Amino acid sequence: MVRRGPSVSMGQWALLLLPILFLYEGLLGSGVPRSTTLSCTMLIVCATAVPTMPEGA
């Protein structure tokens, strides 16, 4: 298996950031706009999904 540096680090960052985002939103409650948290989560999901896609796609 060939590991590409950027994709591996992005996956690790996503694993770290997802729980932090949920904790951050939970602590501040209504202080955090839903759209901001949602867009951040979508960005992380896309960043992790793209490297795992087949190169032919």
N, C-alpha and C positions, 0 to 999 in steps of 0.2 A: 504493500500500500504506500502510495506516494503522498506525503503530507505537504501541502503548500502553506508557507508561513502565514500569510495574511488571513487565510480562511480559518486556520486553527486559532489564531489570536482573536479573531472576530467572534468565534464560537465561545471562547472562554470569557470574553467581555460581555457577551449576551447573557451567559449564565450568571455573571456577577451583577449585571445591571438590572435584570428583570426583578429579582427579589428587592433590590434597593428601590426601584421605581414603585413597587407595590407598598413598601414600608413608608416611603416618602409621601405617597398619596394618602395612606392611612393615618399618618401622624398629623398632616396638615388638614385633612378632611376636605371641607369645601373650599379651602384656601387655594387648592390646586385646580386649575381649569381642566375639565375632563378631556377637552380636545388636545391639550398639550401632552397629557399623559398618554392618550391614545395614539397620537402621532409618534411619540417617542417609542412606544411599544411596537408600532407598525414598522418603524425604521429598523429596529433591532431584529424583528422577525424577518424582514426582507434581507437584511445583511447576513443573517445566518442561513436563510433558505437559498440564496443565490449560489454560494460556493458549493452546496451539496447537489445542485442540479447537474445533470449530464451535460458535458461540454457540447454535445450535438444540438441541444435544445436552443 
